[in-house]
């Protein structure tokens, strides 16, 4: 499990660095995004990954790695938005945004560790394409929950689905890096 923890931290550090650099460029403009907009952004990235996995020809010179990083960062932003709510104007300084980012990562990483304990790191035997499909399934679930105004009868909430998307994306990036 310590190998997974180190690999997880390495992937997250790459994502975190990009988040910080984008915060320096754009500030917290993302704070105005409503959850369905974030879900759609993640959906676009996951659809592109699936398309890249299925098609031989690429017209844009960006691969799966950058798209998985985008899914991770947008899902973390969505978790922050769930906690803090949407605002009309950017309202977070860099240090506060990074603190919120780190908090969501810590919670999501703990979920991964708990599930890995119970599932015996089954993800290591999965294909990246299967992880992509699971992310897309989670997105369709989130869209349905959003259409139901956040209400579920027996299912986990939106936050758990975003956390799973983060963890599946980290797993995919670990696979792609090996």
ZAVOTOR-318832 format. One record per atom (N, C-alpha, C): chain; residue number from 0; x, y, z. Coordinates in steps of 0.001 Angstrom, whole numbers. Layout:
# ZAVOTOR-318832
   tise   sekol         X         Y         Z
      A     NUM         X         Y         Z
...
This chain:
# ZAVOTOR-318832
   tise   sekol         X         Y         Z
      A       0       821     -1202         0
      A       0         0         0         0
      A       0       865      1266         0
      A       1      2085      1169       524
      A       1      2932      2365       548
      A       1      3329      2787      -872
      A       2      3454      1805     -1792
      A       2      3738      2135     -3195
      A       2      2581      2957     -3769
      A       3      1363      2517     -3510
      A       3       186      3236     -4000
      A       3       139      4642     -3416
      A       4       408      4760     -2133
      A       4       376      6074     -1481
      A       4      1390      7016     -2124
      A       5      2584      6528     -2385
      A       5      3617      7369     -3016
      A       5      3208      7762     -4433
      A       6      2696      6783     -5195
      A       6      2258      7078     -6563
      A       6      1088      8066     -6555
      A       7       164      7874     -5651
      A       7      -992      8770     -5520
      A       7      -508     10194     -5253
      A       8       393     10329     -4288
      A       8       904     11648     -3922
      A       8      1635     12318     -5081
      A       9      2361     11539     -5865
      A       9      3078     12090     -7019
      A       9      2097     12635     -8051
      A      10      1051     11863     -8346
      A      10        28     12321     -9294
      A      10      -641     13585     -8774
      A      11     -1038     13587     -7515
      A      11     -1737     14740     -6944
      A      11      -828     15967     -6932
      A      12       434     15782     -6694
      A      12      1347     16937     -6690
      A      12      1398     17596     -8068
      A      13      1378     16794     -9127
      A      13      1332     17343    -10488
      A      13        44     18145    -10686
      A      14     -1076     17576    -10257
      A      14     -2375     18251    -10394
      A      14     -2414     19529     -9563
      A      15     -1909     19453     -8358
      A      15     -1900     20594     -7431
      A      15     -1057     21744     -7989
      A      16        99     21399     -8556
      A      16       965     22431     -9146
      A      16       239     23149    -10279
      A      17      -449     22396    -11129
      A      17     -1213     23013    -12206
      A      17     -2332     23895    -11638
      A      18     -3037     23408    -10623
      A      18     -4093     24192     -9978
      A      18     -3530     25524     -9457
      A      19     -2403     25469     -8774
      A      19     -1782     26681     -8224
      A      19     -1391     27635     -9350
      A      20      -781     27122    -10397
      A      20      -365     27983    -11505
      A      20     -1564     28617    -12204
      A      21     -2652     27868    -12350
      A      21     -3858     28447    -12952
      A      21     -4492     29477    -12019
      A      22     -4416     29234    -10719
      A      22     -4906     30236     -9755
      A      22     -4100     31536     -9891
      A      23     -2799     31407    -10102
      A      23     -1943     32598    -10274
      A      23     -2306     33333    -11559
      A      24     -2653     32590    -12616
      A      24     -3025     33202    -13891
      A      24     -4428     33798    -13869
      A      25     -5395     33052    -13314
      A      25     -6806     33420    -13445
      A      25     -7507     33775    -12147
      A      26     -6843     33591    -11022
      A      26     -7521     33784     -9748
      A      26     -8565     32690     -9549
      A      27     -9555     32976     -8747
      A      27    -10574     31965     -8448
      A      27    -11831     32184     -9283
      A      28    -11638     32490    -10562
      A      28    -12778     32692    -11467
      A      28    -13703     31471    -11485
      A      29    -13157     30299    -11224
      A      29    -13948     29065    -11185
      A      29    -15030     29085    -10111
      A      30    -14943     29992     -9154
      A      30    -15920     30031     -8058
      A      30    -17329     30368     -8536
      A      31    -17459     30901     -9742
      A      31    -18801     31219    -10258
      A      31    -19471     30012    -10918
      A      32    -18721     28927    -11118
      A      32    -19259     27766    -11823
      A      32    -20223     26972    -10936
      A      33    -21402     26729    -11489
      A      33    -22374     25879    -10804
      A      33    -21996     24422    -11024
      A      34    -22488     23547    -10155
      A      34    -22113     22129    -10251
      A      34    -22415     21506    -11608
      A      35    -23589     21746    -12207
      A      35    -23805     21147    -13535
      A      35    -22768     21592    -14574
      A      36    -22277     22815    -14465
      A      36    -21237     23283    -15390
      A      36    -19936     22523    -15166
      A      37    -19604     22277    -13912
      A      37    -18395     21501    -13612
      A      37    -18555     20055    -14066
      A      38    -19733     19493    -13835
      A      38    -20004     18128    -14281
      A      38    -19846     18043    -15797
      A      39    -20360     19035    -16514
      A      39    -20235     19034    -17975
      A      39    -18777     19163    -18418
      A      40    -17983     19968    -17718
      A      40    -16563     20091    -18054
      A      40    -15854     18740    -17894
      A      41    -16156     18061    -16797
      A      41    -15554     16751    -16556
      A      41    -16031     15759    -17622
      A      42    -17312     15836    -17968
      A      42    -17882     14951    -18979
      A      42    -17167     15123    -20319
      A      43    -16916     16367    -20706
      A      43    -16209     16641    -21962
      A      43    -14826     15991    -21942
      A      44    -14130     16116    -20836
      A      44    -12785     15544    -20723
      A      44    -12829     14015    -20778
      A      45    -13792     13421    -20079
      A      45    -13903     11966    -20088
      A      45    -14295     11448    -21478
      A      46    -15183     12167    -22158
      A      46    -15566     11785    -23516
      A      46    -14367     11873    -24454
      A      47    -13554     12898    -24280
      A      47    -12354     13035    -25121
      A      47    -11394     11883    -24873
      A      48    -11223     11508    -23615
      A      48    -10343     10377    -23302
      A      48    -10856      9117    -23994
      A      49    -12146      8890    -23897
      A      49    -12731      7692    -24527
      A      49    -12518      7728    -26037
      A      50    -12697      8897    -26620
      A      50    -12478      9061    -28051
      A      50    -11020      8786    -28415
      A      51    -10085      9295    -27616
      A      51     -8667      9043    -27861
      A      51     -8345      7559    -27760
      A      52     -9009      6868    -26840
      A      52     -8771      5444    -26657
      A      52     -9335      4620    -27821
      A      53    -10372      5132    -28470
      A      53    -11028      4376    -29537
      A      53    -10519      4732    -30933
      A      54    -10060      5960    -31123
      A      54     -9656      6432    -32454
      A      54     -8142      6480    -32574
      A      55     -7659      6115    -33724
      A      55     -6214      6146    -33979
      A      55     -5725      7568    -34277
      A      56     -6535      8329    -34993
      A      56     -6130      9660    -35437
      A      56     -6462     10715    -34385
      A      57     -5503     11632    -34156
      A      57     -5697     12741    -33229
      A      57     -5491     14045    -33967
      A      58     -6397     14987    -33753
      A      58     -6280     16282    -34419
      A      58     -5765     17363    -33464
      A      59     -5790     17083    -32164
      A      59     -5269     18013    -31159
      A      59     -4145     17291    -30435
      A      60     -3028     17988    -30255
      A      60     -1836     17356    -29696
      A      60     -1847     17370    -28165
      A      61     -2894     16835    -27581
      A      61     -2947     16625    -26136
      A      61     -3489     15228    -25922
      A      62     -2875     14500    -25016
      A      62     -3280     13121    -24804
      A      62     -4132     12932    -23567
      A      63     -4232     11677    -23169
      A      63     -5062     11291    -22043
      A      63     -4586     11894    -20729
      A      64     -3279     12016    -20561
      A      64     -2732     12474    -19286
      A      64     -3302     13833    -18895
      A      65     -3244     14789    -19807
      A      65     -3735     16137    -19468
      A      65     -5236     16135    -19188
      A      66     -5963     15255    -19851
      A      66     -7413     15183    -19628
      A      66     -7729     14567    -18261
      A      67     -6996     13534    -17866
      A      67     -7201     12961    -16533
      A      67     -6839     13977    -15442
      A      68     -5778     14744    -15664
      A      68     -5425     15797    -14709
      A      68     -6565     16810    -14612
      A      69     -7142     17159    -15745
      A      69     -8276     18084    -15749
      A      69     -9463     17536    -14986
      A      70     -9741     16240    -15154
      A      70    -10845     15622    -14406
      A      70    -10591     15736    -12911
      A      71     -9377     15430    -12491
      A      71     -9041     15510    -11065
      A      71     -9266     16922    -10550
      A      72     -8716     17910    -11241
      A      72     -8827     19281    -10742
      A      72    -10258     19801    -10781
      A      73    -10997     19514    -11839
      A      73    -12392     19957    -11885
      A      73    -13230     19264    -10808
      A      74    -12961     17990    -10544
      A      74    -13720     17285     -9507
      A      74    -13393     17842     -8119
      A      75    -12139     18201     -7895
      A      75    -11778     18837     -6610
      A      75    -12467     20190     -6496
      A      76    -12480     20950     -7573
      A      76    -13189     22231     -7579
      A      76    -14675     22009     -7279
      A      77    -15269     20976     -7862
      A      77    -16681     20674     -7606
      A      77    -16910     20365     -6131
      A      78    -16009     19623     -5519
      A      78    -16137     19324     -4095
      A      78    -16031     20589     -3249
      A      79    -15149     21488     -3655
      A      79    -15041     22781     -2952
      A      79    -16339     23563     -3110
      A      80    -16877     23571     -4325
      A      80    -18138     24283     -4570
      A      80    -19283     23680     -3753
      A      81    -19306     22364     -3637
      A      81    -20318     21700     -2814
      A      81    -20238     22179     -1361
      A      82    -19022     22320      -877
      A      82    -18810     22741       513
      A      82    -19090     24223       719
      A      83    -18587     25056      -170
      A      83    -18643     26508        41
      A      83    -19820     27193      -644
      A      84    -20386     26542     -1649
      A      84    -21441     27179     -2421
      A      84    -20860     28018     -3551
      A      85    -21714     28331     -4508
      A      85    -21325     29109     -5683
      A      85    -21445     30590     -5346
      A      86    -20563     31396     -5909
      A      86    -20596     32847     -5685
      A      86    -20730     33581     -7016
      A      87    -21041     34846     -6952
      A      87    -21204     35664     -8158
      A      87    -19881     36272     -8638
      A      88    -18918     36384     -7726
      A      88    -17612     36957     -8047
      A      88    -16519     36109     -7393
      A      89    -15351     36010     -8022
      A      89    -14246     35276     -7398
      A      89    -13970     35832     -5997
      A      90    -13779     34920     -5041
      A      90    -13663     35373     -3656
      A      90    -12566     34683     -2852
      A      91    -11738     33885     -3503
      A      91    -10715     33156     -2768
      A      91     -9315     33612     -3166
      A      92     -8505     33861     -2172
      A      92     -7087     34111     -2398
      A      92     -6403     32763     -2622
      A      93     -5219     32806     -3189
      A      93     -4483     31591     -3516
      A      93     -4319     30678     -2310
      A      94     -3878     31227     -1179
      A      94     -3610     30379       -15
      A      94     -4861     29675       494
      A      95     -5998     30353       504
      A      95     -7238     29732       955
      A      95     -7702     28658       -33
      A      96     -7573     28944     -1328
      A      96     -7969     27969     -2350
      A      96     -7127     26704     -2244
      A      97     -5831     26858     -2028
      A      97     -4944     25703     -1911
      A      97     -5265     24908      -643
      A      98     -5594     25605       419
      A      98     -5980     24933      1667
      A      98     -7250     24091      1448
      A      99     -8233     24649       743
      A      99     -9463     23911       432
      A      99     -9172     22727      -487
      A     100     -8298     22937     -1461
      A     100     -7879     21872     -2378
      A     100     -7271     20720     -1582
      A     101     -6322     21055      -706
      A     101     -5639     20034        85
      A     101     -6603     19273       994
      A     102     -7587     19978      1534
      A     102     -8586     19338      2396
      A     102     -9381     18293      1615
      A     103     -9816     18655       401
      A     103    -10581     17708      -422
      A     103     -9721     16523      -847
      A     104     -8457     16780     -1154
      A     104     -7549     15693     -1528
      A     104     -7366     14734      -354
      A     105     -7189     15265       842
      A     105     -6980     14406      2014
      A     105     -8186     13496      2253
      A     106     -9382     14044      2143
      A     106    -10597     13254      2329
      A     106    -10724     12184      1247
      A     107    -10445     12569        15
      A     107    -10564     11647     -1119
      A     107     -9488     10566     -1060
      A     108     -8289     10921      -662
      A     108     -7212      9942      -531
      A     108     -7550      8929       566
      A     109     -8120      9394      1666
      A     109     -8498      8468      2737
      A     109     -9553      7479      2255
      A     110    -10492      7980      1451
      A     110    -11489      7089       854
      A     110    -10808      6026        -3
      A     111     -9830      6434      -792
      A     111     -9086      5492     -1633
      A     111     -8382      4451      -767
      A     112     -7737      4885       297
      A     112     -7027      3944      1168
      A     112     -7987      2936      1798
      A     113     -9146      3424      2241
      A     113    -10147      2539      2839
      A     113    -10658      1524      1823
      A     114    -10972      2000       614
      A     114    -11476      1088      -421
      A     114    -10386       118      -872
      A     115     -9152       594      -988
      A     115     -8055      -291     -1384
      A     115     -7869     -1405      -364
      A     116     -8045     -1076       895
      A     116     -7942     -2091      1943
      A     116     -8993     -3178      1726
      A     117    -10209     -2740      1453
      A     117    -11316     -3690      1296
      A     117    -11277     -4440       -34
      A     118    -10836     -3764     -1103
      A     118    -10847     -4377     -2437
      A     118     -9507     -4993     -2837
      A     119     -8499     -4838     -1999
      A     119     -7208     -5441     -2310
      A     119     -6539     -4865     -3546
      A     120     -6684     -3577     -3763
      A     120     -6066     -2900     -4906
      A     120     -6436     -3541     -6248
      A     121     -7688     -3895     -6390
      A     121     -8170     -4518     -7630
      A     121     -7941     -3618     -8841
      A     122     -7882     -2313     -8627
      A     122     -7692     -1371     -9738
      A     122     -6391     -1639    -10497
      A     123     -5422     -2226     -9840
      A     123     -4141     -2492    -10510
      A     123     -4296     -3480    -11667
      A     124     -5343     -4291    -11627
      A     124     -5597     -5256    -12702
      A     124     -6595     -4738    -13731
      A     125     -7032     -3496    -13566
      A     125     -7994     -2914    -14500
      A     125     -7279     -2207    -15642
      A     126     -7965     -2097    -16752
      A     126     -7467     -1343    -17907
      A     126     -7815       132    -17725
      A     127     -7014      1000    -18323
      A     127     -7304      2435    -18300
      A     127     -8655      2703    -18964
      A     128     -8963      1954    -20015
      A     128    -10252      2147    -20693
      A     128    -11425      1821    -19764
      A     129    -11265       843    -18896
      A     129    -12329       527    -17935
      A     129    -12488      1640    -16909
      A     130    -11377      2199    -16471
      A     130    -11442      3332    -15537
      A     130    -12148      4511    -16188
      A     131    -11866      4729    -17470
      A     131    -12543      5799    -18215
      A     131    -14042      5554    -18247
      A     132    -14447      4329    -18539
      A     132    -15872      4005    -18583
      A     132    -16532      4203    -17215
      A     133    -15833      3845    -16154
      A     133    -16382      4046    -14805
      A     133    -16558      5528    -14497
      A     134    -15610      6348    -14945
      A     134    -15738      7801    -14756
      A     134    -16968      8308    -15504
      A     135    -17137      7866    -16739
      A     135    -18311      8281    -17517
      A     135    -19605      7825    -16851
      A     136    -19608      6626    -16311
      A     136    -20796      6146    -15589
      A     136    -21081      7034    -14379
      A     137    -20055      7373    -13628
      A     137    -20225      8260    -12465
      A     137    -20781      9610    -12912
      A     138    -20307     10107    -14039
      A     138    -20797     11392    -14555
      A     138    -22279     11317    -14908
      A     139    -22679     10238    -15535
      A     139    -24097     10077    -15867
      A     139    -24942      9983    -14600
      A     140    -24406      9345    -13578
      A     140    -25103      9294    -12290
      A     140    -25244     10692    -11695
      A     141    -24151     11447    -11720
      A     141    -24181     12810    -11164
      A     141    -25183     13667    -11929
      A     142    -25188     13554    -13251
      A     142    -26153     14332    -14043
      A     142    -27586     13987    -13631
      A     143    -27854     12703    -13399
      A     143    -29192     12298    -12984
      A     143    -29529     12852    -11596
      A     144    -28572     12793    -10689
      A     144    -28793     13346     -9347
      A     144    -29035     14851     -9435
      A     145    -28262     15531    -10277
      A     145    -28474     16979    -10466
      A     145    -29863     17248    -11023
      A     146    -30296     16434    -11981
      A     146    -31641     16589    -12547
      A     146    -32719     16330    -11498
      A     147    -32388     15524    -10483
      A     147    -33311     15246     -9376
      A     147    -33140     16234     -8221
      A     148    -32517     17371     -8489
      A     148    -32258     18399     -7483
      A     148    -31479     17862     -6278
      A     149    -30582     16936     -6534
      A     149    -29696     16420     -5502
      A     149    -30282     15324     -4632
      A     150    -31502     14932     -4903
      A     150    -32149     13921     -4063
      A     150    -31873     12520     -4599
      A     151    -31549     11619     -3669
      A     151    -31404     10207     -4014
      A     151    -32222      9387     -3017
      A     152    -32655      8233     -3435
      A     152    -33424      7355     -2554
      A     152    -32510      6403     -1781
      A     153    -31602      5746     -2488
      A     153    -30736      4757     -1838
      A     153    -29265      4908     -2240
      A     154    -28961      5875     -3057
      A     154    -27615      5983     -3625
      A     154    -26769      6996     -2878
      A     155    -25444      6847     -3059
      A     155    -24517      7822     -2497
      A     155    -24713      9157     -3196
      A     156    -24269     10198     -2576
      A     156    -24487     11534     -3108
      A     156    -23477     11942     -4165
      A     157    -23627     13176     -4601
      A     157    -22753     13727     -5636
      A     157    -21303     13728     -5182
      A     158    -21047     14071     -3931
      A     158    -19671     14168     -3453
      A     158    -18924     12839     -3591
      A     159    -19569     11735     -3242
      A     159    -18922     10422     -3354
      A     159    -18591     10084     -4808
      A     160    -19451     10502     -5726
      A     160    -19188     10256     -7149
      A     160    -18002     11073     -7642
      A     161    -17916     12341     -7227
      A     161    -16749     13151     -7595
      A     161    -15469     12545     -7008
      A     162    -15540     12078     -5772
      A     162    -14359     11462     -5156
      A     162    -13924     10219     -5924
      A     163    -14892      9401     -6329
      A     163    -14539      8225     -7123
      A     163    -13900      8623     -8450
      A     164    -14416      9678     -9089
      A     164    -13821     10145    -10348
      A     164    -12371     10552    -10142
      A     165    -12094     11230     -9033
      A     165    -10717     11624     -8722
      A     165     -9857     10377     -8581
      A     166    -10313      9445     -7770
      A     166     -9505      8249     -7521
      A     166     -9318      7405     -8777
      A     167    -10358      7245     -9588
      A     167    -10204      6497    -10846
      A     167     -9213      7205    -11769
      A     168     -9243      8530    -11791
      A     168     -8311      9286    -12643
      A     168     -6878      9146    -12140
      A     169     -6695      9173    -10833
      A     169     -5356      8958    -10278
      A     169     -4864      7563    -10665
      A     170     -5720      6564    -10530
      A     170     -5334      5206    -10905
      A     170     -4940      5129    -12377
      A     171     -5723      5788    -13234
      A     171     -5416      5805    -14665
      A     171     -4056      6434    -14924
      A     172     -3779      7543    -14246
      A     172     -2487      8214    -14425
      A     172     -1340      7361    -13911
      A     173     -1567      6628    -12830
      A     173      -533      5708    -12349
      A     173      -273      4644    -13414
      A     174     -1328      4069    -13965
      A     174     -1159      3068    -15033
      A     174      -416      3646    -16229
      A     175      -813      4829    -16661
      A     175      -192      5450    -17842
      A     175      1271      5776    -17594
      A     176      1633      5995    -16329
      A     176      3020      6304    -15982
      A     176      3904      5079    -15815
      A     177      3290      3909    -15787
      A     177      4080      2679    -15565
      A     177      4540      2043    -16858
